[in-house]
């Protein structure tokens, strides 16, 4: 069990760190936003600038905590409570229940104009993580007993990498601007645990599993040691300074255009993050075949809150992992594509008051089996030359969604912030959403040169 716990500690570290990020869709509507090129590389700033930093976090889940909580006898219990019927518990769950969390921290950016062209250089730290769990996992927690439980589809993944990007855009005539960004990616660490098949047959105290699973762990700071039979046995940590050594490399591009066919009308389209990284997997293992084991124990329903359910699920996961024997794999290079995004938008500035704009945006993205799409109606106003305000409402994969953003100027400094969120709320005093949700938070600071 200790070998699995040490292994899980690294994977959980990779997964739970708030790790590209969803685009800031208000980029097209904030009139003086300097970093719009990240949404569409064809968007140009009207002046040279330096970005002192921008933080963007995107998190999404296709099932919320409300799917696991039920009112019974004046209290709120989880679906494991005996008074909750199995049908009521399983119906709200998805076939695959998943969440993802992305982070993009723009450390430094510089943009400058040269005639009809605009250039940008940017250094960022990026990461992404996610987890998916099949519905059958919770049916096994609920029922235990005997039967066949197909637990394939479980996956945990996390990665952290640096990005150095160069962007170029140029006006073609009076109406069209084309843009592109080239990105050099340097991988720092990656962890990917993928259970493609885990058919668990329960017969009393005996458990039989048919498995097909893959484990990849990339970091110069960690080494998985094998036993004499070639099976992964324990995790050995190396010196801390090895965390900064590259363990992967790759390339990606952003492409976009901005068309202004009439005064006050802008039509934008872009695709971002086309590419990926080649990771050097110094630690890899396969679990394939049949395994028979005993001693699996399920928790009761003593912990009736949501955290108690998560604890039981984690403990069961550790036991199932312990039952699968991972044999060392000699693979060394694996390609991992970035989750690309497609963005489109139309903005129209009112002829009677150019500071007032309306429009629509739409986007599509996907990461680790969790696709997301949405469309929004947007209104923006720039009442003063030092203030921009923007609001939106729309519909997407998780239902109704809304957004708000502002930007204000103090001397040559510009501060911008925005939020895009769904409806449904969270568990009090936590950030755990009650409903399927997608949320983006953005805050940044630029300086006009």
Backbone torsions as a table, in degrees:
resi	resn	phi	psi	omega
1	UNK	NA	-34.4	-177.5
2	UNK	-62.8	-36.6	-179.3
3	UNK	-65.0	-36.2	179.8
4	UNK	-71.1	-40.1	-178.9
5	UNK	-65.3	-39.3	178.2
6	UNK	-68.4	-36.6	176.9
7	UNK	-65.9	-45.6	179.3
8	UNK	-62.0	-33.3	-178.0
9	UNK	-60.3	-37.4	178.5
10	UNK	-72.2	-43.9	-179.3
11	UNK	-63.5	-44.7	179.6
12	UNK	-63.1	-37.0	176.1
13	UNK	-60.2	-44.7	179.8
14	UNK	-66.7	-36.4	-175.1
15	UNK	-80.2	-37.6	-172.2
16	UNK	-88.3	-15.5	170.6
17	UNK	-60.8	132.6	-177.5
18	UNK	-66.5	82.0	-175.5
19	UNK	-99.6	NA	NA
20	UNK	NA	179.9	-166.5
21	UNK	-127.2	154.6	178.2
22	UNK	-62.7	141.9	-179.7
23	UNK	-66.0	151.2	177.3
24	UNK	-86.2	95.6	-169.3
25	UNK	-71.0	-16.3	174.7
26	UNK	-73.7	-2.6	-180.0
27	UNK	-54.3	-34.7	-177.2
28	UNK	-76.6	-15.4	-171.0
29	UNK	-114.1	-17.8	173.3
30	UNK	-80.3	113.0	-167.4
31	UNK	-60.4	-36.2	-173.9
32	UNK	-114.9	25.0	179.2
33	UNK	-72.5	123.1	-172.8
34	UNK	-82.3	-23.2	-172.8
35	UNK	-102.6	24.7	179.4
36	UNK	-60.6	-20.5	179.9
37	UNK	-63.3	-18.6	178.4
38	UNK	-74.4	-26.6	175.8
39	UNK	-84.2	-41.4	177.8
40	UNK	-147.4	115.0	-175.9
41	UNK	-63.7	-8.3	178.1
42	UNK	-86.8	-9.4	178.8
43	UNK	-77.1	123.3	-178.2
44	UNK	-106.4	144.9	171.5
45	UNK	-81.0	151.4	-179.9
46	UNK	-87.0	3.7	176.6
47	UNK	-154.6	159.9	174.1
48	UNK	-66.5	150.0	-176.7
49	UNK	-154.4	164.4	168.8
50	UNK	-125.1	131.6	173.4
51	UNK	-95.7	123.5	-178.0
52	UNK	-86.9	-9.4	176.9
53	UNK	150.9	139.5	172.3
54	UNK	-138.1	132.0	179.5
55	UNK	-110.2	125.5	177.4
56	UNK	-128.5	127.4	177.9
57	UNK	-127.3	130.5	178.2
58	UNK	-126.0	128.7	178.6
59	UNK	-133.3	142.0	179.9
60	UNK	-148.4	148.9	175.4
61	UNK	-144.2	140.1	-178.6
62	UNK	-93.7	2.5	173.2
63	UNK	-147.4	136.5	-177.6
64	UNK	-100.5	174.6	-178.3
65	UNK	-64.2	-26.2	-178.7
66	UNK	-62.3	-22.2	178.2
67	UNK	-69.8	-17.1	-176.7
68	UNK	-107.5	-5.0	-173.9
69	UNK	-114.7	138.0	-176.0
70	UNK	-140.1	136.6	175.5
71	UNK	-79.2	124.6	178.1
72	UNK	-142.9	124.3	175.1
73	UNK	53.7	43.6	175.1
74	UNK	79.3	7.6	177.2
75	UNK	-136.3	164.5	-179.1
76	UNK	-101.4	118.5	-176.3
77	UNK	-121.9	165.3	175.9
78	UNK	-87.0	171.9	-179.5
79	UNK	-66.0	-9.2	178.1
80	UNK	-79.4	-12.4	-178.9
81	UNK	-64.4	139.9	-177.9
82	UNK	-63.2	-20.4	178.7
83	UNK	-80.2	-6.7	177.7
84	UNK	-98.2	118.0	-179.6
85	UNK	-68.1	149.2	-177.8
86	UNK	-59.6	-36.3	179.3
87	UNK	-63.6	-43.5	-179.8
88	UNK	-64.2	-35.1	-178.3
89	UNK	-73.1	-42.5	-172.2
90	UNK	-82.2	-28.4	-173.5
91	UNK	-58.0	-44.7	-177.7
92	UNK	-72.6	-14.9	-175.4
93	UNK	-78.1	152.5	176.6
94	UNK	-87.6	161.6	174.8
95	UNK	-57.5	-43.5	171.6
96	UNK	-124.0	121.0	-179.1
97	UNK	-99.8	122.4	-168.1
98	UNK	-138.9	157.0	169.4
99	UNK	-142.3	158.5	175.4
100	UNK	-142.4	155.1	-179.4
101	UNK	-145.6	125.1	-176.9
102	UNK	-123.3	149.1	175.9
103	UNK	-136.8	139.7	171.9
104	UNK	-136.7	115.5	177.3
105	UNK	-113.2	108.8	176.7
106	UNK	-79.0	106.1	-175.8
107	UNK	-72.0	-43.4	-177.0
108	UNK	-158.2	140.0	175.9
109	UNK	-144.7	147.3	179.7
110	UNK	-136.6	127.8	178.1
111	UNK	-125.7	138.8	-178.7
112	UNK	-149.4	148.5	-178.6
113	UNK	-96.1	145.9	173.7
114	UNK	-141.6	91.6	-176.1
115	UNK	68.2	-126.8	177.8
116	UNK	-84.3	1.0	-177.7
117	UNK	-105.9	155.2	174.2
118	UNK	-134.1	135.3	-176.8
119	UNK	-117.0	144.7	174.4
120	UNK	-136.1	144.4	173.4
121	UNK	-130.2	133.3	-174.1
122	UNK	-145.8	140.9	173.7
123	UNK	-117.3	126.3	-176.2
124	UNK	-134.4	155.5	167.9
125	UNK	-110.5	127.6	-175.3
126	UNK	-131.1	153.4	175.4
127	UNK	-159.9	163.1	178.1
128	UNK	-153.6	147.1	179.4
129	UNK	-144.5	163.0	178.6
130	UNK	-170.2	162.2	178.1
131	UNK	-147.3	140.9	175.0
132	UNK	-133.9	138.8	-177.8
133	UNK	-134.7	130.5	-179.4
134	UNK	-73.8	156.9	177.5
135	UNK	-57.6	-35.4	-177.1
136	UNK	-61.2	-26.2	178.3
137	UNK	-60.0	-42.5	-179.4
138	UNK	-77.2	-28.1	174.5
139	UNK	-65.7	-37.5	176.8
140	UNK	-66.7	-41.7	176.0
141	UNK	-59.9	-39.2	-176.7
142	UNK	-73.0	-47.3	-171.1
143	UNK	-94.6	-40.6	-172.5
144	UNK	57.7	-127.2	171.2
145	UNK	58.5	-144.4	-177.0
146	UNK	-114.7	157.8	178.0
147	UNK	135.8	-177.6	180.0
148	UNK	-105.7	128.8	-178.7
149	UNK	-124.9	103.3	177.4
150	UNK	-78.1	106.2	-174.4
151	UNK	-102.6	14.1	176.0
152	UNK	-65.7	153.3	-176.9
153	UNK	103.6	0.5	175.7
154	UNK	-80.3	131.2	179.6
155	UNK	-151.0	140.8	171.2
156	UNK	-128.6	134.6	-175.6
157	UNK	-149.2	140.4	175.6
158	UNK	-154.6	145.3	179.6
159	UNK	-151.9	153.4	178.3
160	UNK	-137.4	132.9	-178.8
161	UNK	-152.3	160.9	176.7
162	UNK	-101.3	151.5	-178.5
163	UNK	-134.0	127.1	172.8
164	UNK	-114.9	117.1	-171.6
165	UNK	-123.1	143.3	172.0
166	UNK	-121.9	127.5	-179.5
167	UNK	-117.6	145.6	179.5
168	UNK	-140.0	131.5	175.2
169	UNK	-136.4	152.7	-177.4
170	UNK	-149.8	136.7	176.5
171	UNK	-77.3	132.5	177.1
172	UNK	-112.4	101.0	-174.6
173	UNK	74.3	-154.4	-177.0
174	UNK	-94.6	-11.4	-170.1
175	UNK	-116.9	-27.1	-169.9
176	UNK	-115.4	135.7	172.8
177	UNK	-126.6	129.8	177.2
178	UNK	-110.4	146.3	-179.1
179	UNK	-147.4	155.3	177.2
180	UNK	-153.2	151.0	174.0
181	UNK	-130.7	134.5	174.8
182	UNK	-107.0	134.1	-173.5
183	UNK	-124.9	127.7	171.0
184	UNK	-96.1	123.5	-176.0
185	UNK	-110.3	133.7	178.2
186	UNK	-123.5	113.0	-177.1
187	UNK	-78.1	136.5	179.1
188	UNK	-105.7	-48.4	170.2
189	UNK	-154.8	158.2	178.1
190	UNK	-151.5	141.6	174.6
191	UNK	-135.9	130.3	-177.7
192	UNK	-142.8	115.4	177.5
193	UNK	-118.3	114.0	-170.7
194	UNK	-126.5	112.2	176.3
195	UNK	-97.9	99.8	178.7
196	UNK	-75.6	-35.7	178.7
197	UNK	-142.7	133.6	171.7
198	UNK	-153.7	80.4	-179.7
199	UNK	-87.0	106.9	-174.3
200	UNK	-99.8	116.2	175.8
201	UNK	-100.6	118.1	-177.4
202	UNK	-104.4	127.5	178.0
203	UNK	-139.1	90.4	-176.6
204	UNK	67.3	-122.9	179.3
205	UNK	-92.9	2.5	-178.3
206	UNK	-102.8	138.7	-178.8
207	UNK	-128.8	132.3	178.5
208	UNK	-124.8	131.6	-176.1
209	UNK	-127.8	134.3	169.0
210	UNK	-102.5	117.7	-170.6
211	UNK	-121.3	150.9	168.8
212	UNK	-149.1	97.4	-174.1
213	UNK	-136.9	154.6	-179.2
214	UNK	-132.3	136.1	175.9
215	UNK	-123.2	127.7	175.9
216	UNK	-129.2	128.9	-178.3
217	UNK	-135.0	117.0	-175.3
218	UNK	-120.9	110.3	174.4
219	UNK	-171.6	136.2	175.4
220	UNK	-72.5	-12.1	-178.3
221	UNK	-88.9	-8.0	-176.5
222	UNK	-133.7	144.8	178.7
223	UNK	-140.5	127.0	176.2
224	UNK	-89.9	124.4	-177.7
225	UNK	-93.7	139.5	179.0
226	UNK	-103.1	157.5	174.8
227	UNK	-87.3	-172.1	-175.0
228	UNK	-67.9	-18.7	179.5
229	UNK	-93.3	0.9	177.7
230	UNK	88.9	11.9	179.1
231	UNK	-94.2	142.0	178.7
232	UNK	-63.3	131.1	-171.0
233	UNK	-117.7	-48.9	-178.1
234	UNK	-152.2	163.6	-178.4
235	UNK	-102.2	126.4	-179.7
236	UNK	-113.2	123.8	-179.5
237	UNK	-88.9	140.7	177.6
238	UNK	-106.1	-171.3	-177.0
239	UNK	-62.1	149.8	-173.8
240	UNK	-64.6	-31.2	-176.1
241	UNK	-67.3	-11.7	178.4
242	UNK	-72.4	-14.5	179.0
243	UNK	-59.2	-30.7	-174.6
244	UNK	-88.7	-2.8	179.7
245	UNK	-76.2	133.4	-178.9
246	UNK	-62.1	140.2	176.2
247	UNK	-129.8	13.1	178.2
248	UNK	-169.6	161.0	178.7
249	UNK	-153.3	152.2	-179.6
250	UNK	-171.4	-177.7	-179.6
251	UNK	-136.0	152.6	174.3
252	UNK	-152.2	160.3	179.1
253	UNK	-136.7	151.2	168.1
254	UNK	-114.8	141.5	179.1
255	UNK	-133.6	144.0	179.2
256	UNK	-167.7	165.3	173.1
257	UNK	-140.1	154.6	175.5
258	UNK	-129.8	119.8	-176.1
259	UNK	-116.3	129.4	179.6
260	UNK	-120.7	79.8	-173.9
261	UNK	-72.0	-19.1	179.6
262	UNK	-147.6	161.5	-179.2
263	UNK	-60.7	126.8	178.3
264	UNK	86.9	-5.8	-177.7
265	UNK	-110.3	126.7	177.7
266	UNK	-127.2	132.3	177.3
267	UNK	-120.4	122.1	-173.6
268	UNK	-120.8	141.2	173.8
269	UNK	-149.5	139.9	-179.0
270	UNK	-156.3	158.5	169.4
271	UNK	-131.3	132.2	-174.9
272	UNK	-123.3	155.6	176.0
273	UNK	62.4	46.5	170.9
274	UNK	-85.0	106.9	-178.3
275	UNK	148.3	-160.9	-179.2
276	UNK	177.1	-169.4	-177.1
277	UNK	-120.3	146.3	167.1
278	UNK	-96.1	113.0	-178.6
279	UNK	-95.5	138.4	173.5
280	UNK	-90.1	105.9	-178.3
281	UNK	-91.3	93.4	176.1
282	UNK	-72.8	-17.2	179.0
283	UNK	-129.2	112.2	179.1
284	UNK	-142.4	148.3	-179.8
285	UNK	-151.0	151.2	177.0
286	UNK	-120.8	144.1	171.6
287	UNK	-125.7	107.7	-178.1
288	UNK	-141.8	129.8	178.9
289	UNK	132.9	-159.6	-177.0
290	UNK	-112.4	136.8	179.4
291	UNK	-136.0	137.6	175.9
292	UNK	-119.6	134.4	-177.4
293	UNK	-152.2	170.2	178.3
294	UNK	-135.0	175.0	172.2
295	UNK	91.6	5.9	178.2
296	UNK	-70.8	130.3	-178.4
297	UNK	-124.3	138.7	178.2
298	UNK	-107.3	142.4	176.7
299	UNK	-74.4	160.7	176.1
300	UNK	-87.5	-157.5	-179.2
301	UNK	-111.1	27.9	-179.5
302	UNK	-62.7	-40.5	176.8
303	UNK	-87.0	103.4	-173.0
304	UNK	-91.3	-6.9	-178.3
305	UNK	-89.0	173.2	-176.0
306	UNK	-64.6	-37.3	179.8
307	UNK	-64.9	-35.8	177.2
308	UNK	-62.9	-39.1	176.8
309	UNK	-63.3	-42.6	178.5
310	UNK	-62.9	-38.5	179.4
311	UNK	-63.5	-44.5	179.7
312	UNK	-64.8	-39.8	178.9
313	UNK	-63.5	-40.4	178.9
314	UNK	-64.7	-43.2	-179.5
315	UNK	-64.3	-40.7	177.2
316	UNK	-64.6	-41.8	178.4
317	UNK	-59.0	-40.0	178.1
318	UNK	-62.9	-40.9	-179.7
319	UNK	-67.4	-40.3	179.3
320	UNK	-67.5	-38.4	176.5
321	UNK	-63.0	-38.6	-179.0
322	UNK	-65.1	-26.6	-178.4
323	UNK	-77.4	-20.2	-178.6
324	UNK	-95.8	128.8	179.5
325	UNK	-95.3	120.0	180.0
326	UNK	-96.3	121.5	177.4
327	UNK	-95.1	137.7	-177.4
328	UNK	-56.9	137.1	-179.7
329	UNK	-113.0	135.9	-177.4
330	UNK	-84.9	6.2	175.9
331	UNK	-58.2	146.0	-178.9
332	UNK	-129.4	-24.8	-178.0
333	UNK	-129.0	128.5	178.8
334	UNK	-133.5	134.0	177.4
335	UNK	-90.0	132.7	-179.0
336	UNK	-127.3	109.6	-177.7
337	UNK	-74.4	143.0	172.6
338	UNK	-73.4	151.8	174.9
339	UNK	-75.0	104.1	-177.3
340	UNK	-73.2	160.7	177.5
341	UNK	-130.8	144.4	173.9
342	UNK	-115.5	124.2	-176.7
343	UNK	-124.0	141.9	176.9
344	UNK	-145.9	147.3	179.9
345	UNK	-161.4	153.7	175.3
346	UNK	-130.0	131.1	178.1
347	UNK	-126.4	133.0	177.8
348	UNK	-129.6	122.2	177.7
349	UNK	-89.3	127.5	-175.3
350	UNK	-62.5	131.3	-177.5
351	UNK	-64.9	-28.9	-179.4
352	UNK	-82.4	-13.5	179.1
353	UNK	-159.9	90.7	-172.8
354	UNK	-61.8	-18.7	178.9
355	UNK	-74.2	-10.9	179.3
356	UNK	-105.8	126.9	-178.8
357	UNK	-129.2	149.6	173.1
358	UNK	-132.4	161.4	179.0
359	UNK	174.9	-173.1	179.1
360	UNK	-134.7	152.6	173.7
361	UNK	-134.8	156.8	174.8
362	UNK	-149.6	151.1	178.1
363	UNK	-155.1	159.4	175.7
364	UNK	-138.7	137.3	176.1
365	UNK	-150.1	164.2	179.2
366	UNK	-153.3	141.3	176.7
367	UNK	-151.6	123.9	173.4
368	UNK	51.9	49.5	176.3
369	UNK	72.9	17.2	-179.4
370	UNK	-124.4	76.2	-179.1
371	UNK	-69.9	152.7	-179.6
372	UNK	-141.8	134.9	174.0
373	UNK	-138.6	156.3	176.4
374	UNK	-163.7	160.0	171.0
375	UNK	-133.6	143.8	-175.6
376	UNK	-135.2	147.0	166.3
377	UNK	-100.6	130.6	-170.8
378	UNK	-124.7	139.2	171.6
379	UNK	-125.6	134.9	-179.3
380	UNK	-136.5	148.7	177.9
381	UNK	-140.9	138.4	178.2
382	UNK	-122.4	72.1	-170.5
383	UNK	-68.3	-26.9	-179.7
384	UNK	-132.5	156.3	-177.1
385	UNK	-71.2	-5.5	177.6
386	UNK	-114.2	9.7	-175.5
387	UNK	-141.9	130.2	172.8
388	UNK	-125.9	137.4	176.6
389	UNK	-131.2	147.9	-175.7
390	UNK	-151.6	140.6	176.3
391	UNK	-141.4	151.4	-178.3
392	UNK	-148.8	156.8	172.8
393	UNK	-145.8	145.3	-176.4
394	UNK	-165.9	-166.0	-178.4
395	UNK	-140.8	143.0	-178.5
396	UNK	-152.6	-159.4	-177.1
397	UNK	-53.3	-37.3	-175.0
398	UNK	-104.1	18.2	178.2
399	UNK	98.5	-153.6	-177.7
400	UNK	-64.2	143.2	180.0
401	UNK	-143.3	155.8	-179.3
402	UNK	-140.2	165.8	179.0
403	UNK	-153.4	156.1	177.7
404	UNK	-150.3	145.9	179.4
405	UNK	-151.8	154.0	175.1
406	UNK	-146.0	158.3	174.8
407	UNK	-147.1	134.9	176.7
408	UNK	-138.1	154.7	-176.2
409	UNK	-113.2	136.0	171.4
410	UNK	-127.6	111.6	-171.9
411	UNK	57.8	-121.5	178.4
412	UNK	-99.0	0.2	179.4
413	UNK	-86.7	140.0	175.2
414	UNK	-124.7	124.7	177.4
415	UNK	-106.6	130.8	177.1
416	UNK	-130.1	148.2	179.6
417	UNK	-151.9	149.1	179.7
418	UNK	-157.9	157.5	175.1
419	UNK	-140.4	138.8	171.4
420	UNK	-126.9	130.1	-170.5
421	UNK	-150.5	164.5	172.9
422	UNK	-101.2	-176.1	179.2
423	UNK	-102.9	156.0	175.6
424	UNK	131.7	-23.4	176.2
425	UNK	78.4	-176.8	-178.5
426	UNK	-130.5	167.0	171.9
427	UNK	-64.2	131.1	-177.2
428	UNK	-51.7	137.8	177.6
429	UNK	66.5	15.8	175.1
430	UNK	-136.8	174.6	175.3
431	UNK	-105.9	13.4	-177.7
432	UNK	-77.2	116.5	-177.1
433	UNK	-71.9	145.1	178.2
434	UNK	-81.4	-25.5	-179.1
435	UNK	-125.8	163.5	171.8
436	UNK	-53.6	136.8	-165.5
437	UNK	-157.1	156.2	169.9
438	UNK	-138.3	126.9	-174.5
439	UNK	-131.6	137.0	174.7
440	UNK	-126.2	131.2	176.0
441	UNK	-120.5	134.3	-178.8
442	UNK	-136.1	136.3	171.2
443	UNK	-150.0	138.2	-177.2
444	UNK	-160.7	169.8	-176.0
445	UNK	-141.9	129.3	176.5
446	UNK	-127.3	162.9	179.3
447	UNK	-132.4	123.0	179.0
448	UNK	-79.1	129.1	-179.0
449	UNK	-86.3	NA	NA
